[in-house]
Amino acid sequence: MQVEDAVPELDMNLLVQLDALLQEQSVTGAAARLHTSPAAMSRALARIRRTVGDPVLVRAGQRMVMTPRAVALRDDTHALVEAGRALLAPGPDLDPAGLVRSFTVQASDAVLAELSTPLLTELSRIAPGVTVRFLPEVVEEGPALREGLVDVEIGVLDHVDPETRTAELLRTRFVGAVRADHPLTRGEVTPQRFAEARHIGVSRKGRVHGPVDVRLAELGLRRHVAAVLPSHTAALLLAAETDLVCLAASGLGVDPARTLGLHTFAVPLDLPPAVIGMAWHPRTDADPAQRWFRDRIRAAAGTGCRGSRIGSVPG
């Protein structure tokens, strides 16, 4: 069986040291350029000679001169080193007006109804070359962020991967929403009356029971969920045409319930607020454009929505 020749390991530091030696044509000068000692540079020259199989620099009186192989290597070596420095240097300052880029956001239709208007209005003003692709929420614990399919996820963040970065944007409470002539539009809505109505549930996984049912059970009450839908918008449309009760987010920006002519009322239960946040993968932490885009989402959540703003982490 033929054994292939092993590929020697490449030490990129040798390129930098070779470039310094060829530019200075002096061990002492190269050492000064790289802020190291002449002894260390002499050892580097010895390694370069073994690697290249050529003396590279040879003594000529009081100075050193390049061999023909070194002359052939000089320009290419310098170009490689300069390209590497440019590759690793910090990027230029971001210019939103000239930015041409696409960002992908995963969010529920309820979040999009509230956030997309202030976000896109601001982007059209300061960054007309930016495109935002909105994707629907996928199955929980999906790998979209980890695999780079999504830049930012916005919603209730209870299923993110361990390495995922998160920032809370706002809190919102839910109100009941019914058609304009529904019986619950007249008189006080008590827990008893609320439980006796027929309800619409919203769940991507088809869950029938949730926090509302827990609170009702604590009062010895139970409601009937007549339908479970995966979309908040579809639930509101169904409530507008039937006697079913739907829950809608309150205190954000655009109010889809009122847009559809629905009557809203305070839910007579002590329900916890929904915490809306955004999540992103650490691979985009330092990317200037991604950081800028996340800042625009924070601004949209703070100025375009009327929810209770809460603290966020840098990112």
Summary of the structure (lengths in Angstrom):
residues: 315
radius of gyration: 31.7
end to end distance: 54.6
largest distance: 106.6
contacts: 886
relative contact order: 0.14
helix: 40%
strand: 22%
